[in-house]
Every structure is written in C-alpha cells, then in structure tokens.
Amino acid sequence: MQLKAGTKLYSGACDTEVMVIKGSGEVQLTCGGREMAIVRAASGEIDAALAEGTAMGKRYQNEDGSIELLCIKPGKGTLAIDGVPLTIKAAKALPSSD
C-alpha cells in the first residue's frame, strides 16, 4: 500500500479507522492481521496475536518514527507495518509554569 499524508484508511478486520499524519512510500499496513484499505470492506477475522486494540485520538508510529497514524475510530485490532506492531507515540512534556 502506498502511504500519503492525509489518506484515511480502514481496517479489514475491525472498526479501526486511521489517518496518515506522516510517512510515505510502499508498506504493508495491517490491523488485526488484515491489510488496511482506502475503502471500507467487509470485516474478517482478527488474528488473536494482533488483537490489542486501538484507542481513539492516539497517534501510532513505527520504531524510527518515520510513519505516524492518527486513530480516528477505535477497534479491536493491532496496527502493524510489515508484521511489526506500531507503538503509541509518547506525549511531549509541557514546560513547567513556575
């Protein structure tokens, strides 16, 4: 799948919807073990090993931070690129107001 910032993607295994925030190029993006698509398709079975779920409003990124996705609708599947699960991006610490 070709990633492009602003693209909305749908899981083929659960209700998860994401928007590409950062990243480009050809990758295999999956959720719950099934490939994500630009159109909503009939839901299939979720791979039990990839069923940690997604949280609305959270940003998910790959290990080097080159790809970032925003979850706009939560679901039961785990987001992964080329079989490697994505992690939730840590929030930036705000400066103290002392």
ChimeraX attribute file (.defattr): number of C-alpha atoms within 10 A of each C-alpha:
attribute: neighborCount
match mode: 1-to-1
recipient: residues
	/A:1	14
	/A:2	11
	/A:3	20
	/A:4	16
	/A:5	14
	/A:6	14
	/A:7	13
	/A:8	20
	/A:9	22
	/A:10	21
	/A:11	30
	/A:12	25
	/A:13	25
	/A:14	23
	/A:15	17
	/A:16	25
	/A:17	24
	/A:18	26
	/A:19	20
	/A:20	20
	/A:21	19
	/A:22	16
	/A:23	18
	/A:24	15
	/A:25	9
	/A:26	10
	/A:27	11
	/A:28	15
	/A:29	23
	/A:30	25
	/A:31	31
	/A:32	29
	/A:33	23
	/A:34	23
	/A:35	18
	/A:36	25
	/A:37	16
	/A:38	12
	/A:39	11
	/A:40	13
	/A:41	13
	/A:42	9
	/A:43	12
	/A:44	13
	/A:45	12
	/A:46	18
	/A:47	14
	/A:48	12
	/A:49	10
	/A:50	19
	/A:51	18
	/A:52	14
	/A:53	16
	/A:54	25
	/A:55	17
	/A:56	14
	/A:57	13
	/A:58	19
	/A:59	22
	/A:60	25
	/A:61	24
	/A:62	19
	/A:63	12
	/A:64	6
	/A:65	13
	/A:66	10
	/A:67	20
	/A:68	22
	/A:69	27
	/A:70	22
	/A:71	22
	/A:72	18
	/A:73	16
	/A:74	17
	/A:75	22
	/A:76	20
	/A:77	27
	/A:78	27
	/A:79	32
	/A:80	23
	/A:81	16
	/A:82	9
	/A:83	13
	/A:84	14
	/A:85	19
	/A:86	21
	/A:87	17
	/A:88	15
	/A:89	16
	/A:90	10
	/A:91	8
	/A:92	6
	/A:93	6
	/A:94	6
	/A:95	6
	/A:96	5
	/A:97	4
	/A:98	3
